[in-house]
Amino acid sequence: MAPATSPATLVLLEGPSDVAAVSAVLAARGGRGEHSAYELVDLGGVTNVGAQLRRAVDARPAPRVVGLCDAGEARVVLRALQRIGRTLTQPQELPGEHFFVCDRDLEDELIRALGPDRCLEVLAEQGLAGRFAAFSRQQAWEGRPLLDRLHRFCGIASGRKVLLAGAMAGALAPGEAPAPIEQLVDCLTVADADA
């Protein structure tokens, strides 16, 4: 049977670090086959979610749309879904539409899931242990909690956020992924099984 010309499910993700993390968790589960029934979409920022939702609604056949966002961006996603006719009223209802919300953000979810010691191991594996040590000695960060330093370090250099999101997600054992990512991946596993 020939593959479909368009995916049955679009996965709307805020940026490339989200794509890297979700891809790593899918790979660990054996997902992302050649003919997957879903497509991971880098929105290039959550403000583009409305345009992507509108395109999906107008497509024939219209794909199912799912996604992941940070807590601070949940209202943007909520309003975009409302504009296409969804009857949500609160961000807490987003999971019912298969949009899953990271408590703070993706990096925070990954850091908490791994724990600080394993995060430091990932930094070492990526050749970033020395840079993290130097960052931690900076006056603004010296003495700050390790989790805060890890979170800030993940996003301060070009490309590092994507690199570490993928590496941290890839270091998670099966069943260790943060709940929002786990729930999203469960949706995609179902999409592939139904394809």
Salt bridges, closest charged atoms under 4 A:
GLU34 OE2 - HIS35 NE2 3.75
ASP58 OD1 - ARG54 NH1 3.97
GLU97 OE1 - ARG86 NH1 2.59
ASP103 OD2 - ARG112 NH2 3.53
ASP105 OD2 - HIS151 NE2 2.77
ASP108 OD2 - ARG112 NE 2.95
GLU109 OE1 - ARG112 NH2 3.35
GLU176 OE1 - ARG118 NH2 2.86
GLU182 OE2 - ARG29 NH2 2.20
ASP186 OD1 - ARG29 NH2 2.84
